[in-house]
Each structure stands twice: as structure tokens, then as C-alpha cells.
Amino acid sequence: MRRYFHTAMLLGILSCVVSPIAAQTTLAGTSWQLVRFQGGDDTVLTPPDRSAYTLTFDATGNGVAVRIDCNRGRGTWTSAGDGRIEFGALALTRALCPAGSLHDQIVKQFGSIRSYVLRDGRLFLSLMADGGMYEFEPLGSSSPAFRTPVAVRGPLTWTCTSGAATAGTGEPLRFTHYATDPALILLEYRGTTKAAFQVRSASGARYEGDDVQFWEARGEASLDWNGTRTTCRPS
């Protein structure tokens, strides 16, 4: 515990000297793979395949793509600067990872990450309340980059408008299609990412998730997002 306390103190000192440049600029467009996790009780966990646990920050915006062992997904992140960072809820595929995977731990702790440090070319993400620290290296540093085992289409960008909207106005919707069984789409809209799975429909392709429904047919789609319905078309 004492050794971890010293590590935590060092990271705290380093976070104070992080450049005040916005975190969006510092992390945007970067990709990382997991090296190890060090817990507050000095427990150290290392993945057998570092490239099976990855983070990719979008070049623009606040999106982040993740691979957590056998599952892939997307989420959002925010930073108030000075080494602080928080991640929103993840929308993930639902495969059952093998015994010994770090999947369940990472999914459970992802929302508890509160700070980051970039040091010696590596990214350190620390949990709140001295819960531990994840250490990442640039993706591909020690093993080939991961290639998804399922076909992926996207991300695609469409524009969604309400009935009262005028031509040329609307809000962007970005979605990525995964050929899982059933098929999965990850929808990014109004700063939130939601997962929806394909369900039976009389026509077109219909997807449903928590407070979201996306029904695509004949080159346009109906989007029901938290009870608000809009019509979406390719941008």
C-alpha cells in the first residue's frame, strides 16, 4: 500500500505540471492499449494481449472508441483541464468474454476514472479515491493492432430534423453498424451514445435500445430519442 501511495503522490505532482492546453487537444486523435492495472492494494493485473484493451479518442469532438477484450463500443469523455477527465456511459456489444478477462472490472470502473497524466509517451488513468491506476501505451507498440472479428459499417453521419425544421437545418446523428447477431448499431446524438439492437420489422431495418428507436427504410430513418421523434437522412 505504501508503494502505491508514493505512486499516487507522484501522479498528483505530475498532474499539476500538465500543460494547460485543453485535454481535447492533447488526447484528440490518439490511440492506446492497456499495459497494466495497479490497484490501491498493490495488486497488479496485466492483460495477455495488450491490443485487446484499447482506447481511441476521436480527432474531433468528445467521442471515444473502446475495445474491452471481446466487446467493442463507444462513449464520451469530458475534461475540465489540469489532468482531470471523466468518461460517460459506454454503449458496448454484449459478447461473453472468457474466464480471466479484465472486461468486467474495466466496465465497472470506467465511470470512476477522474484524472490522467501523459508521461514518457504513456497515458495513466487514475480512479477516484485511490482506487487504482490504468497504464496505457500507444496502440501497436508491442503487438499488431486489433481487427474486429465482425463486419463494421461506418461511422455514418446523417442529419435529423423535426417537422418544423427548415431546409438546411438539423442536428447530426452519427452511427456505426456491427454485424453481430442480432445486429448492433451505436448511435451518437446530442452528446450521448446509445446502443440499439435489431428487432423484427415489417419493412426496413429497425433497432431498439434504452429510450431509443431507429427505423431505417427507403433512404431515411425515424429516430425516437428519449421520447422525441425526428426524421434523419444522409448528410
C-alpha positions as CSV (number, residue, x, y, z in Angstrom):
1,M,0.0,0.0,0.0
2,R,2.8,2.3,0.8
3,R,4.4,1.8,-2.6
4,Y,1.1,2.7,-4.3
5,F,0.7,5.8,-2.0
6,H,4.1,7.0,-3.3
7,T,3.0,6.3,-6.9
8,A,-0.3,8.2,-6.4
9,M,1.7,11.2,-4.9
10,L,3.9,11.2,-8.0
11,L,1.0,11.2,-10.3
12,G,-0.6,14.0,-8.4
13,I,2.5,16.1,-8.7
14,L,2.8,15.4,-12.4
15,S,-0.8,16.3,-13.0
16,C,-0.1,19.7,-11.6
17,V,2.5,20.4,-14.2
18,V,0.5,19.2,-17.2
19,S,0.3,21.8,-19.9
20,P,-2.8,24.0,-19.6
21,I,-3.6,23.2,-23.3
22,A,-7.1,21.7,-23.4
23,A,-7.3,18.0,-22.9
24,Q,-9.3,17.7,-26.1
25,T,-6.2,19.0,-28.0
26,T,-3.8,16.7,-26.0
27,L,-5.7,13.5,-26.4
28,A,-7.6,14.1,-29.6
29,G,-6.7,11.6,-32.3
30,T,-4.6,9.3,-30.0
31,S,-5.0,5.6,-29.6
32,W,-3.8,3.5,-26.6
33,Q,-3.6,-0.1,-25.5
34,L,-3.5,-1.4,-21.9
35,V,-0.2,-2.2,-20.3
36,R,-1.3,-3.0,-16.7
37,F,-3.6,-2.1,-13.9
38,Q,-2.2,-1.3,-10.4
39,G,-4.7,-1.4,-7.6
40,G,-4.8,0.6,-4.4
41,D,-3.8,-2.6,-2.6
42,D,-0.7,-3.0,-4.8
43,T,-2.4,-5.7,-6.9
44,V,-1.0,-5.7,-10.4
45,L,-3.0,-7.1,-13.4
46,T,-1.6,-7.4,-16.9
47,P,-3.5,-8.5,-20.0
48,P,-2.1,-11.3,-22.0
49,D,-2.9,-9.3,-25.2
50,R,-2.4,-5.6,-24.7
51,S,-4.2,-4.8,-28.0
52,A,-7.4,-6.5,-26.7
53,Y,-7.9,-3.4,-24.4
54,T,-7.8,-0.2,-26.3
55,L,-8.9,3.5,-26.2
56,T,-9.2,5.7,-29.3
57,F,-10.0,9.3,-28.9
58,D,-11.8,10.9,-31.8
59,A,-9.8,13.5,-33.7
60,T,-12.6,16.0,-33.3
61,G,-15.4,16.1,-30.7
62,N,-15.6,14.2,-27.4
63,G,-16.1,10.7,-28.6
64,V,-14.0,7.7,-27.6
65,A,-14.0,4.2,-29.2
66,V,-13.1,1.3,-26.9
67,R,-12.3,-2.4,-27.2
68,I,-12.6,-4.2,-23.9
69,D,-11.5,-7.8,-24.6
70,C,-14.3,-9.5,-26.6
71,N,-16.5,-6.4,-26.8
72,R,-16.3,-3.1,-28.6
73,G,-18.2,0.2,-28.2
74,R,-18.2,3.9,-27.9
75,G,-18.7,6.6,-25.2
76,T,-18.0,10.2,-24.5
77,W,-15.5,12.0,-22.3
78,T,-15.0,15.4,-20.8
79,S,-12.2,17.3,-19.1
80,A,-12.0,20.5,-17.0
81,G,-8.2,20.6,-17.7
82,D,-5.3,20.3,-15.3
83,G,-5.2,16.5,-15.7
84,R,-8.9,15.9,-14.9
85,I,-11.0,13.6,-17.0
86,E,-14.3,11.8,-16.8
87,F,-16.0,9.2,-19.1
88,G,-19.7,8.9,-19.8
89,A,-21.6,5.6,-20.0
90,L,-20.3,3.1,-22.6
91,A,-22.5,1.5,-25.2
92,L,-21.0,-1.9,-25.7
93,T,-21.6,-5.1,-27.7
94,R,-22.7,-8.0,-25.4
95,A,-20.4,-10.9,-26.0
96,L,-19.4,-13.1,-23.1
97,C,-15.7,-12.8,-22.6
98,P,-13.6,-15.8,-21.4
99,A,-12.6,-16.5,-17.8
100,G,-9.7,-14.4,-16.6
101,S,-10.7,-11.4,-18.7
102,L,-10.4,-7.9,-17.3
103,H,-13.6,-7.0,-19.1
104,D,-16.0,-6.9,-16.1
105,Q,-13.6,-4.9,-13.9
106,I,-12.9,-2.3,-16.5
107,V,-16.6,-1.8,-17.4
108,K,-17.4,-1.4,-13.7
109,Q,-14.6,1.0,-13.0
110,F,-14.7,3.1,-16.3
111,G,-17.0,5.7,-14.9
112,S,-14.8,6.1,-11.8
113,I,-11.8,7.4,-13.7
114,R,-11.1,11.0,-12.6
115,S,-7.6,12.0,-13.7
116,Y,-5.0,11.5,-16.3
117,V,-1.3,12.0,-16.8
118,L,0.8,11.8,-20.0
119,R,4.4,10.8,-19.1
120,D,7.2,9.3,-21.1
121,G,4.9,8.6,-24.0
122,R,2.3,6.7,-21.9
123,L,-1.2,7.5,-20.6
124,F,-2.1,7.0,-17.0
125,L,-5.7,7.0,-15.9
126,S,-6.4,7.0,-12.2
127,L,-9.6,6.0,-10.4
128,M,-11.2,8.1,-7.7
129,A,-10.5,7.6,-4.0
130,D,-7.1,6.0,-4.7
131,G,-8.9,3.0,-6.3
132,G,-6.0,2.3,-8.7
133,M,-4.4,3.3,-12.0
134,Y,-4.5,2.0,-15.6
135,E,-1.4,2.4,-17.6
136,F,-1.6,2.6,-21.4
137,E,1.0,2.8,-24.2
138,P,0.4,3.9,-27.8
139,L,-1.6,1.4,-29.8
140,G,0.6,-1.0,-31.7
141,S,3.7,-0.5,-29.6
142,S,4.1,-4.2,-28.8
143,S,1.6,-6.1,-30.9
144,P,-0.4,-5.8,-34.1
145,A,-3.5,-3.6,-34.0
146,F,-6.8,-5.4,-33.4
147,R,-9.0,-6.2,-36.3
148,T,-12.6,-6.6,-35.4
149,P,-14.0,-10.2,-36.0
150,V,-17.3,-8.8,-37.3
151,A,-18.0,-6.6,-40.2
152,V,-18.3,-2.9,-39.4
153,R,-20.1,-0.2,-41.4
154,G,-19.5,3.4,-40.5
155,P,-19.4,5.6,-38.7
156,L,-22.0,7.3,-41.0
157,T,-23.3,10.8,-40.4
158,W,-26.9,11.7,-41.0
159,T,-28.9,14.9,-40.3
160,C,-32.0,14.7,-38.2
161,T,-34.8,17.3,-38.3
162,S,-38.2,17.8,-36.7
163,G,-41.4,18.5,-38.7
164,A,-41.0,22.3,-38.1
165,A,-37.4,22.4,-39.2
166,T,-36.4,24.3,-42.4
167,A,-34.2,23.0,-45.1
168,G,-30.5,23.1,-44.3
169,T,-31.1,22.9,-40.5
170,G,-30.9,19.9,-38.2
171,E,-28.8,18.0,-35.8
172,P,-26.0,15.5,-36.7
173,L,-26.5,11.8,-35.9
174,R,-23.5,9.5,-36.2
175,F,-23.9,5.8,-36.1
176,T,-21.8,2.6,-36.6
177,H,-23.3,-0.7,-37.6
178,Y,-21.8,-4.0,-36.3
179,A,-22.8,-7.3,-38.0
180,T,-23.4,-9.2,-34.7
181,D,-26.3,-11.5,-34.0
182,P,-28.6,-9.6,-33.6
183,A,-27.1,-6.7,-35.4
184,L,-26.0,-3.8,-33.3
185,I,-25.8,0.0,-34.0
186,L,-24.1,2.6,-31.8
187,L,-25.8,5.9,-32.1
188,E,-24.2,9.2,-31.2
189,Y,-26.6,12.1,-30.9
190,R,-26.8,15.3,-28.8
191,G,-23.6,14.4,-26.9
192,T,-24.7,10.9,-25.9
193,T,-24.0,7.4,-27.2
194,K,-26.7,4.7,-27.1
195,A,-26.7,1.1,-28.3
196,A,-29.6,-0.4,-30.1
197,F,-30.2,-4.0,-31.4
198,Q,-32.1,-5.0,-34.5
199,V,-35.6,-6.3,-33.9
200,R,-38.2,-7.8,-36.3
201,S,-40.0,-5.3,-38.6
202,A,-42.4,-5.4,-41.4
203,S,-40.1,-3.3,-43.6
204,G,-36.6,-1.8,-43.4
205,A,-34.3,-2.2,-40.5
206,R,-35.5,-1.4,-37.0
207,Y,-33.3,-1.1,-33.9
208,E,-34.3,-0.7,-30.3
209,G,-32.4,0.2,-27.1
210,D,-32.9,2.1,-23.8
211,D,-35.0,5.1,-24.7
212,V,-34.0,4.9,-28.4
213,Q,-35.6,3.5,-31.5
214,F,-34.0,3.8,-35.0
215,W,-36.1,2.7,-38.0
216,E,-34.3,2.9,-41.4
217,A,-36.2,2.4,-44.7
218,R,-36.0,3.7,-48.2
219,G,-33.1,6.1,-47.6
220,E,-34.3,7.8,-44.5
221,A,-34.9,6.9,-40.9
222,S,-37.2,7.7,-38.0
223,L,-35.3,8.4,-34.7
224,D,-37.1,8.3,-31.4
225,W,-34.6,9.6,-28.8
226,N,-35.8,9.9,-25.2
227,G,-39.3,10.3,-26.4
228,T,-38.6,13.0,-29.1
229,R,-39.1,11.8,-32.7
230,T,-37.2,13.2,-35.6
231,T,-36.6,12.2,-39.3
232,C,-33.0,11.5,-40.3
233,R,-31.4,11.5,-43.8
234,P,-27.9,11.0,-45.1
235,S,-25.8,14.3,-44.8
